[in-house]
Amino acid sequence: MAEIARQFSGIIIRMRFLSGISVFVVAALSLAAYAQKSETAPPALTASEKTADLVGILPEVKRLHELSSNNGPVDRWQLLWLH
């Protein structure tokens, strides 16, 4: 009788070990999948935009680029002011 109880407890211990390992594997795989998510980086600034950002005139430079790429009528005074 003692031999059967010993075998039964050994089986239970192995089953708990295997269920613990499976939980660990699932947690490790989900952590690895989460770590592989790539976040989109903001677009890199050009050298002139970096300089404008350092000087503090980046919004004006971007507005000047928008106005220069516009095909419609442009307020010349605004262009002169931004230039």
C-alpha positions in Angstrom: 0.0 0.0 0.0 2.8 2.4 0.8 4.4 1.7 -2.6 1.2 2.6 -4.4 0.9 5.9 -2.4 4.6 6.7 -3.2 4.0 6.1 -6.9 0.8 8.2 -6.9 2.5 11.1 -5.1 5.4 10.9 -7.7 2.9 11.1 -10.5 1.2 14.1 -8.9 4.5 15.9 -8.4 5.5 15.4 -12.1 2.1 16.6 -13.2 2.5 19.8 -11.2 6.0 20.3 -12.5 4.8 19.9 -16.1 1.9 22.4 -15.6 4.3 24.9 -14.0 6.7 24.6 -16.9 3.9 25.1 -19.4 2.7 28.2 -17.6 6.3 29.5 -17.6 6.7 28.8 -21.3 3.5 30.6 -22.2 4.5 33.6 -20.1 8.0 33.7 -21.7 6.6 33.5 -25.2 4.0 36.2 -24.6 6.8 38.4 -23.2 9.0 37.7 -26.2 6.1 38.6 -28.5 5.4 41.8 -26.7 9.1 42.8 -26.8 9.1 42.4 -30.6 6.4 45.0 -31.2 8.0 47.9 -33.0 6.8 51.4 -32.3 6.7 53.8 -35.2 9.3 56.5 -34.8 8.6 60.0 -35.8 10.0 61.0 -39.2 13.6 62.1 -38.9 14.4 65.7 -39.4 16.7 66.9 -42.1 19.8 68.9 -41.2 18.2 72.2 -42.0 15.1 71.3 -39.9 17.4 70.2 -37.0 19.1 73.6 -37.1 15.8 75.4 -37.3 14.6 73.4 -34.3 17.7 74.3 -32.3 17.3 78.0 -33.2 13.5 77.8 -32.4 12.1 78.6 -35.8 11.0 75.2 -37.0 7.3 76.1 -37.2 8.1 79.0 -39.4 10.4 76.9 -41.7 7.7 74.3 -42.0 5.1 76.9 -42.9 7.5 78.4 -45.5 7.9 74.9 -47.0 4.1 74.5 -47.1 3.6 77.8 -48.8 6.4 77.2 -51.4 4.9 73.8 -52.4 1.4 75.3 -52.8 0.4 75.9 -56.4 -2.4 78.3 -55.6 -2.2 82.1 -54.8 0.1 82.9 -51.9 0.1 86.0 -49.6 3.4 87.6 -50.6 3.6 89.5 -47.3 3.4 86.2 -45.4 6.2 84.8 -47.6 8.3 87.9 -47.1 7.7 87.8 -43.3 8.6 84.1 -43.1 11.7 84.5 -45.3 
